[in-house]
Amino acid sequence: MTSLSQATYHPLHIGLTGLGGGILIATAIGLATSNRGPFPVSVITVGPFFVTSAYLVAGWVGWKRRPDSRIGLMLLIAGVLYAAENMAPIDWAPLFTISWLTGNFYENVVGHMLLAFPSGRLRNQGERLLVIAFYATGVAGSVIAQMFENPKSVAAILPRNLALITSAPHIGDAINLVTEIAAVPLTAAFVVVMVHHWRDAASTTRRALATVYWAGAVAGGLIVIRNVLDSLGTSFTSSMTWAWLYTVASIAVPIFFLLGLLRLQMTRAALGDLVIELGRDRDVQESLRDALARRLGDPTLQLSYQLPDGSWIDDAGEPIAPPHDVVGRMVRTLESDGARFAALTMDERLREVPEVVDAVAAVAGLAIANDRLRAEVRLQLAEVEASRRRIVGAADAARRKVERDLHDGAQQRLVSLALGLQLLQDHLAHAEDVEGEIQTLQGELRDALAELRELARGLHPTILTEEGLVAAIESLAERSNLPVTLSLSDEDRLPLTIEATAYFVVAEALTNVTKYAQASKISIEVSRNNGILAIHVTDDGVGGARIGAGSGLTGLLDRVAALGGSLRVDSPVEGGTRIHAKLPTT
Amino acid sequence: MTVLIVDDHPSFRVQARRLLEEGGFEVIGEAQDGATALEAAAALEPQAILLDIQLPDATGFDVCRSLTAAAKASAVVLVSSRGASDYGNKIFGCGARGFISKADLTARRFAALVEAEA
């Protein structure tokens, strides 16, 4: 943010752009009002305007888009120098002199930019020396050489060279020769450094470098071709064709530099994709680390997490030493509310693209926070599911206990009573009235016992525990008042809770059919497939059943859901009722 | 006819003994769980056994299987305070002569089942 606000109005950039524009206007006026009459409009007179404009626009845009890089500023400087160089046709001696003194300085700036891309800063002392030497040949070739001779080709028709100390063309020739010889090792050194940069660059930077090296190839190619042609003594460099080639190629140079800067910019835009990608549910096969490594083009990237106790673990959960900067690696810590919770250890070369690292760190922070939340939610969900299962299990256990208590308590007493009455009846075989009375009592006792048994069975059917689901459902069907068609797959026993739930689904369905459906027949189907126990209870009754408050089906729905299953009631009016339940068997 | 009564509820054993004895049976022993039942049966060799299904240490079905495995086996009749439908097919797979719900136990019914062919 700070750098952007700095970028909005910076006197240096405005000044340089103004200067470049001013020179262009002055040159235009100079050309139009020349003593020798207006210059003809041709690529030679108009071309420099386009080239200068290309440098100024590229510089301005590049600096706006990449305020942290000095490349934009350098493009502006190169534009001003290019404009200055091309004031040469102007009649006024001081401007003419400045123009010739600036010589081909802009080429030196372009060379400087090649080595300093993308930050605009040279990386080490060696590079600085190389660039200084390069500028020195420029100064020697232009400034010093002009002190001893007039520019050859145009000397006859142009104003006086004010920098001329004494006309000593042999000195100028010697200086030119030296600079031309020096150009060979300098060019070689440039190539070496550029190759080095290429090899060292992170993949994000490499794409931008490729574009810029095209600019280098074009600019360098122009210089080499021009020098070769000049030394061969051909007149091609004075031809219109060359002027066209030179102009177009010169325009291409700043454009390539700008594209290079924008490619870095696009790397930043690609981070938007990363945000989207990481925001989505990542493929389980690809970890956050892999996604980050792929996006940053750094396969060595490491993601580590700091635990609340201060220790560190890696992506796989293994304990590791706290991450720290080592040669070739940089560490970026991720913080939330001032507390460090993770760190990215990556290729040191990514320092070249700080905003990319910033963005990745921000995105990674979000994704990690997101992952943590998700893990937390998953854990809580698992806890809730486990607790629901436990509740169902506990309820079943409680019902089994009540059933046992009924059986061992009240039922046994009633049994004793019944047997006692039986004995009494045997003893009083001849007393008619008493026997009748006892028989009545016995009948009532049997009814009480039967009801108690039914109650106990409703709490928890013994046959389910003893014999399993199929036998228990068969037993239910036997007791039903309606004809029941059964289709049961008899397989291994399932966990008690699942069997009990399935049993109660069938029991509740049968109860509902008997009570409300006015059906003539029922069919029960129980099957197991792929770890799912499916239960279908169908009747041909009046339909209209639904899961609602107070309905026994609601309780069943909860029970089934607690075990991770589903319950559906399909009951159109006058269309019978179908109850479908599915229960996972594991 | 000699009878062994196996049930973990003492009140039921007392009632059943009286019912059967008054019906002409000779109750020669009682047992309150499966292990004791097997020992008593081996020692006393009763002609019939009244066997509760729910014993503290085993199910009456398993005990019945052991009791009826011997060559000279006793006739076993199962009893329970639950109904026959609570046990499904198990009653008919363990070698017992039949099942009587406890509240319906009479000497006559017991005799009928004991005398029935296994």
Interface residues (C-beta under 8 A of the other chain):
Chain A: H407 D408 Q411 Q412 L414 V415 S416 A418 L419 G420 Q422 L423 D426 L445 R446 L449 A450 R453 A456 R457 P461 T462 I463 E466 E467 A471 A472 E474 S475 E478 R479
Chain B: H9 S11 F12 Q15 A16 R18 L19 E22 G23 Q54 T59 S81 R82 G83 S85 D86 Y87 G88 N89 K90 K102 A103 D104 L105 T106
